[in-house]
Amino acid sequence: MGKDGSMASKRATLADVARLAGLSPTSASMILNGRPDTRLSQDAHDRVNAAAEALGYRPNIAARGLRTDKTLTVGFISDLVATTRFASGLIKGALEAAEAAGHVVLVLETGGDPAREAEAIAAVLDRQVDGIIFATMRARELFVPDLPAGTAVVMLNATNPRFPASVLPDEFEGGAQAVRLLVQAGHRSGIALMGQNDDVERDAFRSATVSRRVAGIRSAMESEGLTFVAEESIWLWEPDEGYRATRALLERRDDIRALLCMNDRIAFGAYQALTEAGLSVPQDVSVVSFDNDELAAYLRPGLTTVGLPHVQMGKRAVEALLSDHPTGQILVPMPVVLRSSIAAAPA
């Protein structure tokens, strides 16, 4: 409502700002759009900015898009990221980077349904977004239907052979870091790998990121001159499967001193099996894992894990998308989150 009780006045236009500042609309437009070469005085810049603030001026993004082919909008299409607390950092990072660049993010979630993916793509293209980020909750190769030529695309936590620009966690180095954490605590024997056995899973499909995690683990073990005393294949990396595999392992062997779990959910199940067997973490068995899932902080003792850098990945995806020619893989370092699940190995 206006001050006199009538309906609020219409939206301020560029012409209104220019008139109040005593400049031409062209000059006011250059100043408001941040042109570095306006050749106008500091006083002119100050008057335009003051006028825009006084009038509550907001630029017409749609009209600007017609002139510049830029709508200052990024499409963010995910499978389950938006409704999964574990991966929501991807969106948080994307929003922060977009805001810093003066863009907004249009987020759509598909649940991995191909029909909904097609609808989401149509929705962002209808709104003439400046580019599309395709994000997945867990890193994997993602199918993307045909897009109009020239559409800027960045894969986030995902890969696609037709769209080479992707942002991924540096899983190889992350895998190596997990091994080094055990070695630094003196563990050189009695280490079991929970969740992966190359012989059992030779013909099974694993994503490229999982393969890199395994490669990093094996590279670090080899460089340290170490071997696993056992490797337990677990297809579904969930707590109940981690529990069953660890319980079976402990029934077969009494020399287990450390568990390297392929993710935190396996580790959660391993904790339960160790407790049932009368073993304590980390006094009897040290445990290290991956992902920094929310439950890792709530386990007692807290689980030491190599985290997924979701917020930083989201930022890098937007930055890559808004660059001139996004291409290639961007690997983001995985942070080590030290808690209390690794103890010094017995002398």
Buried (B, 14 or more C-beta within 10 A) or exposed (E): EEEEEEEEEEEBEBEBBBBBBEBEBEBBBBBBEEEEEBEBEEEBBEBBBEBBEEBEBEBEEEEBBEEEEBBBBBBBBBBBBBEBEBBBBBBEBBBBBBEEBEBBBBBBBBEBEEEBBEEBBEBBBEEBBBBBBBBBBBBBBBEBEEBEEEBBBBBBBBBBEEBBBBBBBBBBBBBBBBBBBBBEBBBBEBBBBBBBBEEEBEEEEBBBBBBBBBBBBBBBBEEBEBEBBBBBBBEEBBBEBBBBBBBEBBEEEEEBBBBBBBBBBBBBBBBBBBEEBEBEBBEBBBBBBBBBBEBBEEBEBBBBBBBBBBBBBBBBBBBBBBEEEBEEEBBBEBBBBEBEBBBEBEE
